[in-house]
């Protein structure tokens, strides 16, 4: 079972190496790695260059945004399963993809998702936010529930049947595509109680200046999918509060083991 992992990057020379190495260190061998650079100008390409022989597909050119880059990678992917690791992020441990593949085989899932952790931009050993999840129930969507996007892995056929990222959204298309998947009863969805990803705080939608724009796009998407408008949006925003509080009461090593 081949797994295609897509990383998109633009001007992220500081952390792209950590991201790439987390993929290349995986104990699961049958990985097709695709790196899509949006024409970086900060030396990102130089950081990528030492890994070129181990990257199945690499392109560096201007694009129209992150979702354009995602779609470009998906079109080039040939794996049975497709996942995304953003350039600020890294897979939780060396066996992450091995566990994902094992669960796909055992469950017959079309879509699999797990849990994620946000870490400090400058100290990745420091947990800032926990993003838990749980087995899916459709009514959860009304209350703003959605798994952390980089924890979601899908069979390639899911993209083929349900379409790619809607590029009319600049910051929340991952929410839109996730709702398309989770509202579709024909897609078999399986939760695994595993940590999948570590994400540095400070990504495209995590800065305070962009939260208003993201909430606006979220509301458009909520209405598009016939959820409950501002009620769903309020719950979606409110769900983040305990995510930030949990790390205050747990030991980092304990979180890393579970």
C-alpha positions as CSV (number, residue, x, y, z in Angstrom):
1,X,0.0,0.0,0.0
2,X,1.7,3.2,-1.2
3,X,1.2,6.4,0.9
4,X,1.6,9.8,-0.8
5,X,2.5,12.6,1.5
6,X,2.3,16.1,0.3
7,X,4.2,19.1,1.7
8,X,3.5,22.6,0.4
9,X,5.8,25.4,1.4
10,X,6.4,29.1,0.7
11,X,9.3,31.0,2.4
12,X,9.8,28.7,5.3
13,X,13.5,28.0,5.3
14,X,13.6,27.9,9.1
15,X,11.5,24.7,9.6
16,X,11.2,22.9,6.2
17,X,14.1,20.6,7.0
18,X,12.4,19.3,10.2
19,X,9.3,18.7,8.2
20,X,11.1,16.8,5.4
21,X,13.2,14.7,7.8
22,X,10.1,13.6,9.8
23,X,8.7,12.1,6.6
24,X,12.0,10.6,5.4
25,X,12.6,9.0,8.8
26,X,9.4,7.0,8.7
27,X,9.8,3.2,9.4
28,X,7.2,2.5,6.7
29,X,9.1,2.2,3.4
30,X,6.4,2.6,0.7
31,X,6.1,6.4,0.8
32,X,5.9,8.7,-2.2
33,X,6.9,12.2,-1.0
34,X,5.8,15.3,-2.9
35,X,7.1,18.8,-2.1
36,X,5.3,21.8,-3.7
37,X,7.2,25.1,-3.3
38,X,5.4,28.3,-4.2
39,X,8.5,30.0,-5.6
40,X,10.1,30.9,-2.3
41,X,12.6,33.7,-2.1
42,X,14.1,33.1,1.4
43,X,16.4,30.2,0.6
44,X,13.8,27.5,1.1
45,X,14.9,25.8,-2.1
46,X,18.5,25.5,-0.8
47,X,17.2,23.7,2.3
48,X,15.2,21.3,0.1
49,X,18.1,20.5,-2.3
50,X,20.0,18.0,-0.1
51,X,16.8,15.8,0.0
52,X,16.0,16.0,-3.7
53,X,17.0,12.4,-4.4
54,X,14.6,11.1,-1.8
55,X,11.7,13.3,-2.9
56,X,9.5,11.6,-5.6
57,X,8.1,14.9,-7.0
58,X,9.4,18.4,-6.4
59,X,8.4,21.7,-8.1
60,X,9.1,25.3,-7.3
61,X,7.0,27.9,-9.0
62,X,4.5,30.6,-8.2
63,X,1.0,29.5,-7.5
64,X,-2.3,31.1,-6.4
65,X,-2.1,30.0,-2.7
66,X,-1.9,27.0,-0.4
67,X,-5.0,25.2,-1.8
68,X,-3.7,25.6,-5.3
69,X,-0.5,23.9,-4.1
70,X,-2.4,21.1,-2.4
71,X,-4.4,20.4,-5.5
72,X,-1.2,20.4,-7.6
73,X,0.3,17.8,-5.3
74,X,-2.9,15.7,-5.2
75,X,-3.0,15.6,-9.0
76,X,0.6,14.3,-9.1
77,X,0.1,11.8,-6.3
78,X,0.0,8.1,-7.2
79,X,-0.4,6.5,-3.8
80,X,-3.3,4.5,-2.5
81,X,-3.5,6.8,0.5
82,X,-2.9,10.6,0.5
83,X,-2.0,12.7,3.5
84,X,-0.6,16.2,4.1
85,X,2.3,17.4,6.3
86,X,2.6,21.2,6.2
87,X,6.0,22.8,6.2
88,X,5.8,24.0,9.8
89,X,4.8,20.6,11.0
90,X,6.2,17.1,11.5
91,X,4.9,13.6,12.0
92,X,4.6,12.6,15.6
93,X,7.1,9.7,15.5
94,X,8.9,7.4,13.1
95,X,6.1,4.8,13.2
96,X,3.2,7.2,12.4
97,X,2.7,6.2,8.8
98,X,3.2,2.5,9.7
99,X,0.3,2.8,12.2
100,X,-1.9,4.6,9.7
101,X,-1.4,1.9,7.0
102,X,-2.0,-0.9,9.5
103,X,-5.3,0.7,10.5
104,X,-6.4,1.2,6.9
105,X,-5.7,-2.5,6.2
106,X,-7.5,-3.7,9.3
107,X,-10.5,-1.4,9.1
108,X,-11.1,-1.1,5.4
109,X,-11.5,2.6,6.0
110,X,-11.8,5.2,3.2
111,X,-10.8,8.0,5.6
112,X,-8.8,7.7,8.8
113,X,-8.1,10.4,11.4
114,X,-6.4,10.8,14.8
115,X,-5.1,13.4,17.2
116,X,-2.7,16.3,17.0
117,X,-0.5,18.5,19.1
118,X,0.5,22.2,18.7
119,X,3.9,23.1,19.9
120,X,5.9,26.2,20.5
121,X,7.4,27.8,17.4
122,X,10.8,28.1,19.1
123,X,10.7,25.1,21.4
124,X,9.0,22.0,19.8
125,X,9.3,20.1,23.1
126,X,6.8,22.6,24.7
127,X,3.2,21.6,24.1
128,X,0.9,24.7,23.7
129,X,-2.4,23.1,22.6
130,X,-3.8,19.6,22.4
131,X,-6.2,18.8,19.6
132,X,-8.1,15.6,20.7
133,X,-10.7,13.7,18.6
134,X,-13.1,10.8,19.0
135,X,-15.2,8.4,16.9
136,X,-17.4,10.2,14.5
137,X,-21.1,11.0,14.9
138,X,-22.8,13.1,12.3
139,X,-24.5,15.5,14.7
140,X,-21.1,16.5,16.0
141,X,-20.7,18.7,12.9
142,X,-23.5,20.9,14.1
143,X,-21.5,21.8,17.1
144,X,-18.3,22.8,15.2
145,X,-16.6,19.4,15.6
146,X,-14.0,18.6,12.9
147,X,-10.7,16.6,13.2
148,X,-7.4,18.5,12.8
149,X,-6.9,18.5,9.1
150,X,-3.3,17.1,8.9
151,X,-4.4,14.1,11.0
152,X,-6.8,13.0,8.2
153,X,-5.6,10.5,5.6
154,X,-7.8,9.4,2.7
155,X,-7.8,6.9,-0.1
156,X,-7.0,8.6,-3.4
157,X,-10.5,7.6,-4.6
158,X,-12.0,10.0,-2.0
159,X,-10.5,13.0,-3.9
160,X,-11.4,11.5,-7.3
161,X,-15.1,11.1,-6.3
162,X,-15.5,14.2,-4.1
163,X,-13.3,16.8,-5.7
164,X,-10.2,18.8,-4.6
165,X,-9.8,21.9,-2.4
166,X,-12.1,24.8,-3.3
167,X,-9.7,27.6,-4.2
168,X,-12.3,30.3,-3.7
169,X,-11.5,30.0,0.0
170,X,-8.1,31.4,0.9
171,X,-7.8,30.2,4.5
172,X,-10.5,27.7,5.3
173,X,-10.9,25.3,2.4
174,X,-9.6,22.5,4.6
175,X,-12.8,22.9,6.7
176,X,-14.9,22.8,3.5
177,X,-13.4,19.6,2.2
178,X,-13.5,18.0,5.6
179,X,-17.2,18.7,5.8
180,X,-17.7,17.2,2.4
181,X,-16.0,14.1,3.5
182,X,-17.7,13.8,6.9
183,X,-21.2,14.5,5.6
184,X,-20.8,11.8,3.0
185,X,-22.3,8.6,4.3
186,X,-20.6,6.6,1.5
187,X,-17.2,7.4,3.0
188,X,-16.2,4.9,5.7
189,X,-14.5,7.0,8.5
190,X,-12.4,5.5,11.2
191,X,-10.8,7.2,14.2
192,X,-7.5,5.9,15.6
193,X,-6.5,6.9,19.1
194,X,-3.0,7.9,18.0
195,X,-1.0,11.2,17.9
196,X,-0.4,11.9,14.2
197,X,1.1,15.3,13.9
198,X,2.9,18.0,15.8
199,X,2.2,21.5,14.5
200,X,4.1,24.7,15.3
201,X,1.8,27.5,16.4
202,X,1.9,30.3,13.9
203,X,0.6,28.7,10.8
204,X,-1.5,30.4,8.1
205,X,-4.7,30.5,10.2
206,X,-3.3,30.6,13.8
207,X,-2.2,34.2,14.0
208,X,-4.6,36.6,15.7
209,X,-4.7,38.9,12.6
210,X,-6.2,36.2,10.4
211,X,-8.7,34.7,12.8
212,X,-11.4,37.2,11.8
213,X,-10.9,36.3,8.1
214,X,-11.0,32.6,8.9
215,X,-14.2,32.9,10.9
216,X,-15.8,34.7,8.0
217,X,-14.9,31.9,5.6
218,X,-15.9,29.3,8.2
219,X,-19.3,30.9,8.4
220,X,-19.7,30.8,4.6
221,X,-18.8,27.1,4.7
222,X,-21.1,26.4,7.6
223,X,-24.0,27.9,5.7
224,X,-23.0,26.2,2.4
225,X,-23.2,22.8,4.2
226,X,-26.6,23.6,5.9
227,X,-25.3,23.6,9.5
228,X,-26.5,26.0,12.1
229,X,-24.9,29.3,11.1
230,X,-23.5,31.4,14.0
231,X,-24.5,28.7,16.5
232,X,-22.1,26.2,14.8
233,X,-19.4,28.9,14.4
234,X,-19.6,29.8,18.1
235,X,-19.2,26.2,19.1
236,X,-16.3,25.7,16.6
237,X,-14.5,28.7,18.1
238,X,-15.4,27.7,21.7
239,X,-14.0,24.2,21.3
240,X,-10.5,25.7,21.1
241,X,-10.6,26.9,24.7
242,X,-10.1,23.5,26.5
243,X,-7.5,22.6,23.8
244,X,-5.3,25.4,25.3
245,X,-6.1,24.5,28.9
246,X,-5.3,20.8,28.7
247,X,-1.5,21.2,28.4
248,X,-1.5,23.1,31.7
249,X,-2.6,19.9,33.5
250,X,-0.7,17.2,31.8
251,X,2.9,16.1,31.6
252,X,4.5,16.4,28.2
253,X,6.0,12.9,28.4
254,X,2.6,11.5,29.3
255,X,1.1,13.2,26.2
256,X,3.8,11.9,24.0
257,X,3.2,8.3,25.1
258,X,-0.6,8.2,24.7
